Amino acid sequence: MEEARIFVKFLRLVQEKFKDEHDVDFYAVRLGITPDELTRIIWETSESTLPEWLDIMEKSEECNKTVR
C-alpha cells in the first residue's frame, strides 16, 4: 500500500515539475526515497519508466492545448 501512495505522490509531483525536472534524483529526494527505490516503484506500479512518464505528461499537455 505504501508504494501506491508514493506512486500517487510521484504522479502529482511529475505533473507539476515535468517541464523543468527530468532526473530521477530530483523526484526521489522530494519523495524521501532513493532513486533506485523510486525507479522500482514506478516500474512495478506502471510498467513505465520516468522518461516515459515525462513523455506522457508532455503529450498530455500538447493535447490539452489543442483542445482548448
Backbone atoms as SQL, in Angstrom:
CREATE TABLE atoms (id INTEGER PRIMARY KEY, chain TEXT, resi INTEGER, resn TEXT, atom TEXT, x REAL, y REAL, z REAL);
INSERT INTO atoms VALUES
  (1, 'A', 1, 'MET', 'N', 0.824, -1.199, 0.000),
  (2, 'A', 1, 'MET', 'CA', 0.000, 0.000, 0.000),
  (3, 'A', 1, 'MET', 'C', 0.865, 1.259, 0.000),
  (4, 'A', 2, 'GLU', 'N', 1.920, 1.256, 0.756),
  (5, 'A', 2, 'GLU', 'CA', 2.797, 2.428, 0.815),
  (6, 'A', 2, 'GLU', 'C', 3.339, 2.784, -0.564),
  (7, 'A', 3, 'GLU', 'N', 3.690, 1.780, -1.347),
  (8, 'A', 3, 'GLU', 'CA', 4.219, 2.046, -2.682),
  (9, 'A', 3, 'GLU', 'C', 3.179, 2.724, -3.560),
  (10, 'A', 4, 'ALA', 'N', 1.928, 2.355, -3.413),
  (11, 'A', 4, 'ALA', 'CA', 0.871, 3.008, -4.186),
  (12, 'A', 4, 'ALA', 'C', 0.773, 4.482, -3.814),
  (13, 'A', 5, 'ARG', 'N', 0.905, 4.792, -2.537),
  (14, 'A', 5, 'ARG', 'CA', 0.866, 6.194, -2.104),
  (15, 'A', 5, 'ARG', 'C', 2.050, 6.977, -2.650),
  (16, 'A', 6, 'ILE', 'N', 3.216, 6.367, -2.631),
  (17, 'A', 6, 'ILE', 'CA', 4.405, 7.012, -3.187),
  (18, 'A', 6, 'ILE', 'C', 4.202, 7.268, -4.672),
  (19, 'A', 7, 'PHE', 'N', 3.633, 6.295, -5.369),
  (20, 'A', 7, 'PHE', 'CA', 3.416, 6.460, -6.801),
  (21, 'A', 7, 'PHE', 'C', 2.444, 7.601, -7.079),
  (22, 'A', 8, 'VAL', 'N', 1.385, 7.713, -6.306),
  (23, 'A', 8, 'VAL', 'CA', 0.427, 8.816, -6.484),
  (24, 'A', 8, 'VAL', 'C', 1.119, 10.152, -6.228),
  (25, 'A', 9, 'LYS', 'N', 1.933, 10.217, -5.185),
  (26, 'A', 9, 'LYS', 'CA', 2.681, 11.450, -4.900),
  (27, 'A', 9, 'LYS', 'C', 3.646, 11.760, -6.045),
  (28, 'A', 10, 'PHE', 'N', 4.272, 10.711, -6.580),
  (29, 'A', 10, 'PHE', 'CA', 5.160, 10.889, -7.726),
  (30, 'A', 10, 'PHE', 'C', 4.399, 11.485, -8.913),
  (31, 'A', 11, 'LEU', 'N', 3.225, 10.962, -9.205),
  (32, 'A', 11, 'LEU', 'CA', 2.444, 11.471, -10.330),
  (33, 'A', 11, 'LEU', 'C', 2.081, 12.944, -10.141),
  (34, 'A', 12, 'ARG', 'N', 1.693, 13.309, -8.938),
  (35, 'A', 12, 'ARG', 'CA', 1.368, 14.717, -8.662),
  (36, 'A', 12, 'ARG', 'C', 2.586, 15.601, -8.855),
  (37, 'A', 13, 'LEU', 'N', 3.724, 15.135, -8.352),
  (38, 'A', 13, 'LEU', 'CA', 4.954, 15.901, -8.463),
  (39, 'A', 13, 'LEU', 'C', 5.407, 16.027, -9.917),
  (40, 'A', 14, 'VAL', 'N', 5.326, 14.947, -10.650),
  (41, 'A', 14, 'VAL', 'CA', 5.765, 14.983, -12.044),
  (42, 'A', 14, 'VAL', 'C', 4.837, 15.882, -12.877),
  (43, 'A', 15, 'GLN', 'N', 3.565, 15.948, -12.523),
  (44, 'A', 15, 'GLN', 'CA', 2.650, 16.864, -13.210),
  (45, 'A', 15, 'GLN', 'C', 3.077, 18.310, -13.018),
  (46, 'A', 16, 'GLU', 'N', 3.571, 18.630, -11.836),
  (47, 'A', 16, 'GLU', 'CA', 3.988, 19.993, -11.525),
  (48, 'A', 16, 'GLU', 'C', 5.339, 20.345, -12.119),
  (49, 'A', 17, 'LYS', 'N', 6.259, 19.387, -12.187),
  (50, 'A', 17, 'LYS', 'CA', 7.661, 19.691, -12.471),
  (51, 'A', 17, 'LYS', 'C', 8.218, 19.116, -13.770),
  (52, 'A', 18, 'PHE', 'N', 7.397, 18.422, -14.555),
  (53, 'A', 18, 'PHE', 'CA', 7.951, 17.691, -15.704),
  (54, 'A', 18, 'PHE', 'C', 8.639, 18.573, -16.725),
  (55, 'A', 19, 'LYS', 'N', 8.258, 19.825, -16.818),
  (56, 'A', 19, 'LYS', 'CA', 8.892, 20.707, -17.802),
  (57, 'A', 19, 'LYS', 'C', 10.335, 21.034, -17.431),
  (58, 'A', 20, 'ASP', 'N', 10.598, 21.110, -16.141),
  (59, 'A', 20, 'ASP', 'CA', 11.916, 21.550, -15.676),
  (60, 'A', 20, 'ASP', 'C', 12.790, 20.438, -15.109),
  (61, 'A', 21, 'GLU', 'N', 12.183, 19.402, -14.590),
  (62, 'A', 21, 'GLU', 'CA', 12.941, 18.351, -13.896),
  (63, 'A', 21, 'GLU', 'C', 12.809, 17.021, -14.618),
  (64, 'A', 22, 'HIS', 'N', 13.953, 16.475, -15.027),
  (65, 'A', 22, 'HIS', 'CA', 13.962, 15.231, -15.786),
  (66, 'A', 22, 'HIS', 'C', 14.826, 14.150, -15.139),
  (67, 'A', 23, 'ASP', 'N', 15.270, 14.401, -13.930),
  (68, 'A', 23, 'ASP', 'CA', 16.189, 13.493, -13.264),
  (69, 'A', 23, 'ASP', 'C', 15.492, 12.752, -12.131),
  (70, 'A', 24, 'VAL', 'N', 15.662, 11.459, -12.096),
  (71, 'A', 24, 'VAL', 'CA', 15.022, 10.646, -11.060),
  (72, 'A', 24, 'VAL', 'C', 15.485, 11.069, -9.673),
  (73, 'A', 25, 'ASP', 'N', 16.714, 11.565, -9.549),
  (74, 'A', 25, 'ASP', 'CA', 17.216, 12.013, -8.252),
  (75, 'A', 25, 'ASP', 'C', 16.350, 13.128, -7.675),
  (76, 'A', 26, 'PHE', 'N', 15.935, 14.071, -8.511),
  (77, 'A', 26, 'PHE', 'CA', 15.089, 15.173, -8.056),
  (78, 'A', 26, 'PHE', 'C', 13.806, 14.636, -7.427),
  (79, 'A', 27, 'TYR', 'N', 13.127, 13.758, -8.137),
  (80, 'A', 27, 'TYR', 'CA', 11.855, 13.226, -7.659),
  (81, 'A', 27, 'TYR', 'C', 12.047, 12.348, -6.420),
  (82, 'A', 28, 'ALA', 'N', 13.099, 11.559, -6.396),
  (83, 'A', 28, 'ALA', 'CA', 13.359, 10.679, -5.259),
  (84, 'A', 28, 'ALA', 'C', 13.612, 11.499, -3.988),
  (85, 'A', 29, 'VAL', 'N', 14.427, 12.540, -4.085),
  (86, 'A', 29, 'VAL', 'CA', 14.695, 13.385, -2.921),
  (87, 'A', 29, 'VAL', 'C', 13.406, 14.002, -2.407),
  (88, 'A', 30, 'ARG', 'N', 12.586, 14.511, -3.303),
  (89, 'A', 30, 'ARG', 'CA', 11.319, 15.130, -2.904),
  (90, 'A', 30, 'ARG', 'C', 10.381, 14.127, -2.221),
  (91, 'A', 31, 'LEU', 'N', 10.485, 12.866, -2.605),
  (92, 'A', 31, 'LEU', 'CA', 9.621, 11.828, -2.036),
  (93, 'A', 31, 'LEU', 'C', 10.260, 11.123, -0.838),
  (94, 'A', 32, 'GLY', 'N', 11.514, 11.451, -0.553),
  (95, 'A', 32, 'GLY', 'CA', 12.187, 10.877, 0.606),
  (96, 'A', 32, 'GLY', 'C', 12.598, 9.431, 0.453),
  (97, 'A', 33, 'ILE', 'N', 12.901, 9.032, -0.780),
  (98, 'A', 33, 'ILE', 'CA', 13.355, 7.664, -1.038),
  (99, 'A', 33, 'ILE', 'C', 14.565, 7.708, -1.963),
  (100, 'A', 34, 'THR', 'N', 15.187, 6.567, -2.181),
  (101, 'A', 34, 'THR', 'CA', 16.356, 6.526, -3.057),
  (102, 'A', 34, 'THR', 'C', 15.912, 6.496, -4.524),
  (103, 'A', 35, 'PRO', 'N', 16.781, 6.944, -5.412),
  (104, 'A', 35, 'PRO', 'CA', 16.457, 6.863, -6.843),
  (105, 'A', 35, 'PRO', 'C', 16.162, 5.438, -7.305),
  (106, 'A', 36, 'ASP', 'N', 16.918, 4.478, -6.795),
  (107, 'A', 36, 'ASP', 'CA', 16.667, 3.076, -7.173),
  (108, 'A', 36, 'ASP', 'C', 15.291, 2.620, -6.714),
  (109, 'A', 37, 'GLU', 'N', 14.917, 3.016, -5.497),
  (110, 'A', 37, 'GLU', 'CA', 13.616, 2.626, -4.980),
  (111, 'A', 37, 'GLU', 'C', 12.498, 3.258, -5.802),
  (112, 'A', 38, 'LEU', 'N', 12.659, 4.538, -6.149),
  (113, 'A', 38, 'LEU', 'CA', 11.640, 5.205, -6.963),
  (114, 'A', 38, 'LEU', 'C', 11.541, 4.560, -8.332),
  (115, 'A', 39, 'THR', 'N', 12.649, 4.284, -8.948),
  (116, 'A', 39, 'THR', 'CA', 12.652, 3.637, -10.256),
  (117, 'A', 39, 'THR', 'C', 11.902, 2.311, -10.203),
  (118, 'A', 40, 'ARG', 'N', 12.162, 1.541, -9.151),
  (119, 'A', 40, 'ARG', 'CA', 11.492, 0.249, -8.981),
  (120, 'A', 40, 'ARG', 'C', 9.985, 0.434, -8.786),
  (121, 'A', 41, 'ILE', 'N', 9.599, 1.388, -7.938),
  (122, 'A', 41, 'ILE', 'CA', 8.179, 1.627, -7.671),
  (123, 'A', 41, 'ILE', 'C', 7.463, 2.066, -8.937),
  (124, 'A', 42, 'ILE', 'N', 8.068, 2.969, -9.690),
  (125, 'A', 42, 'ILE', 'CA', 7.449, 3.432, -10.935),
  (126, 'A', 42, 'ILE', 'C', 7.239, 2.249, -11.870),
  (127, 'A', 43, 'TRP', 'N', 8.275, 1.421, -12.023),
  (128, 'A', 43, 'TRP', 'CA', 8.179, 0.286, -12.949),
  (129, 'A', 43, 'TRP', 'C', 7.164, -0.755, -12.476),
  (130, 'A', 44, 'GLU', 'N', 7.230, -1.116, -11.206),
  (131, 'A', 44, 'GLU', 'CA', 6.338, -2.164, -10.706),
  (132, 'A', 44, 'GLU', 'C', 4.876, -1.710, -10.676),
  (133, 'A', 45, 'THR', 'N', 4.653, -0.419, -10.520),
  (134, 'A', 45, 'THR', 'CA', 3.295, 0.096, -10.456),
  (135, 'A', 45, 'THR', 'C', 2.710, 0.343, -11.844),
  (136, 'A', 46, 'SER', 'N', 3.543, 0.805, -12.773),
  (137, 'A', 46, 'SER', 'CA', 3.004, 1.237, -14.069),
  (138, 'A', 46, 'SER', 'C', 3.629, 0.570, -15.284),
  (139, 'A', 47, 'GLU', 'N', 4.670, -0.216, -15.070),
  (140, 'A', 47, 'GLU', 'CA', 5.429, -0.813, -16.173),
  (141, 'A', 47, 'GLU', 'C', 5.919, 0.249, -17.151),
  (142, 'A', 48, 'SER', 'N', 6.244, 1.414, -16.599),
  (143, 'A', 48, 'SER', 'CA', 6.821, 2.518, -17.371),
  (144, 'A', 48, 'SER', 'C', 8.014, 3.063, -16.605),
  (145, 'A', 49, 'THR', 'N', 8.817, 3.864, -17.282),
  (146, 'A', 49, 'THR', 'CA', 9.982, 4.489, -16.667),
  (147, 'A', 49, 'THR', 'C', 9.720, 5.981, -16.473),
  (148, 'A', 50, 'LEU', 'N', 10.602, 6.647, -15.746),
  (149, 'A', 50, 'LEU', 'CA', 10.457, 8.098, -15.578),
  (150, 'A', 50, 'LEU', 'C', 10.459, 8.813, -16.927),
  (151, 'A', 51, 'PRO', 'N', 11.399, 8.526, -17.835),
  (152, 'A', 51, 'PRO', 'CA', 11.336, 9.205, -19.133),
  (153, 'A', 51, 'PRO', 'C', 10.014, 8.984, -19.874),
  (154, 'A', 52, 'GLU', 'N', 9.448, 7.796, -19.743),
  (155, 'A', 52, 'GLU', 'CA', 8.155, 7.538, -20.383),
  (156, 'A', 52, 'GLU', 'C', 7.058, 8.382, -19.746),
  (157, 'A', 53, 'TRP', 'N', 7.087, 8.534, -18.422),
  (158, 'A', 53, 'TRP', 'CA', 6.091, 9.379, -17.752),
  (159, 'A', 53, 'TRP', 'C', 6.258, 10.840, -18.135),
  (160, 'A', 54, 'LEU', 'N', 7.498, 11.296, -18.270),
  (161, 'A', 54, 'LEU', 'CA', 7.727, 12.675, -18.702),
  (162, 'A', 54, 'LEU', 'C', 7.162, 12.890, -20.104),
  (163, 'A', 55, 'ASP', 'N', 7.346, 11.905, -20.957),
  (164, 'A', 55, 'ASP', 'CA', 6.805, 11.977, -22.312),
  (165, 'A', 55, 'ASP', 'C', 5.279, 11.992, -22.291),
  (166, 'A', 56, 'ILE', 'N', 4.690, 11.171, -21.446),
  (167, 'A', 56, 'ILE', 'CA', 3.227, 11.156, -21.313),
  (168, 'A', 56, 'ILE', 'C', 2.719, 12.523, -20.886),
  (169, 'A', 57, 'MET', 'N', 3.376, 13.128, -19.922),
  (170, 'A', 57, 'MET', 'CA', 2.944, 14.443, -19.435),
  (171, 'A', 57, 'MET', 'C', 3.066, 15.496, -20.539),
  (172, 'A', 58, 'GLU', 'N', 4.142, 15.438, -21.283),
  (173, 'A', 58, 'GLU', 'CA', 4.343, 16.390, -22.383),
  (174, 'A', 58, 'GLU', 'C', 3.254, 16.236, -23.435),
  (175, 'A', 59, 'LYS', 'N', 2.977, 15.009, -23.817),
  (176, 'A', 59, 'LYS', 'CA', 1.940, 14.767, -24.822),
  (177, 'A', 59, 'LYS', 'C', 0.562, 15.168, -24.312),
  (178, 'A', 60, 'SER', 'N', 0.318, 14.923, -23.041),
  (179, 'A', 60, 'SER', 'CA', -0.956, 15.311, -22.440),
  (180, 'A', 60, 'SER', 'C', -1.132, 16.822, -22.481),
  (181, 'A', 61, 'GLU', 'N', -0.074, 17.532, -22.173),
  (182, 'A', 61, 'GLU', 'CA', -0.142, 18.993, -22.213),
  (183, 'A', 61, 'GLU', 'C', -0.385, 19.488, -23.642),
  (184, 'A', 62, 'GLU', 'N', 0.269, 18.868, -24.609),
  (185, 'A', 62, 'GLU', 'CA', 0.065, 19.252, -26.010),
  (186, 'A', 62, 'GLU', 'C', -1.384, 19.015, -26.430),
  (187, 'A', 63, 'CYS', 'N', -1.951, 17.904, -26.013),
  (188, 'A', 63, 'CYS', 'CA', -3.353, 17.613, -26.336),
  (189, 'A', 63, 'CYS', 'C', -4.276, 18.625, -25.694),
  (190, 'A', 64, 'ASN', 'N', -4.001, 18.994, -24.459),
  (191, 'A', 64, 'ASN', 'CA', -4.841, 19.978, -23.778),
  (192, 'A', 64, 'ASN', 'C', -4.793, 21.332, -24.474),
  (193, 'A', 65, 'LYS', 'N', -3.626, 21.702, -24.986),
  (194, 'A', 65, 'LYS', 'CA', -3.502, 22.978, -25.712),
  (195, 'A', 65, 'LYS', 'C', -4.300, 22.919, -27.009),
  (196, 'A', 66, 'THR', 'N', -4.293, 21.778, -27.668),
  (197, 'A', 66, 'THR', 'CA', -5.010, 21.614, -28.931),
  (198, 'A', 66, 'THR', 'C', -6.520, 21.666, -28.722),
  (199, 'A', 67, 'VAL', 'N', -6.982, 21.081, -27.651),
  (200, 'A', 67, 'VAL', 'CA', -8.420, 21.010, -27.361),
  (201, 'A', 67, 'VAL', 'C', -8.969, 22.375, -26.976),
  (202, 'A', 68, 'ARG', 'N', -8.176, 23.170, -26.317),
  (203, 'A', 68, 'ARG', 'CA', -8.628, 24.484, -25.866),
  (204, 'A', 68, 'ARG', 'C', -8.836, 25.357, -27.024);
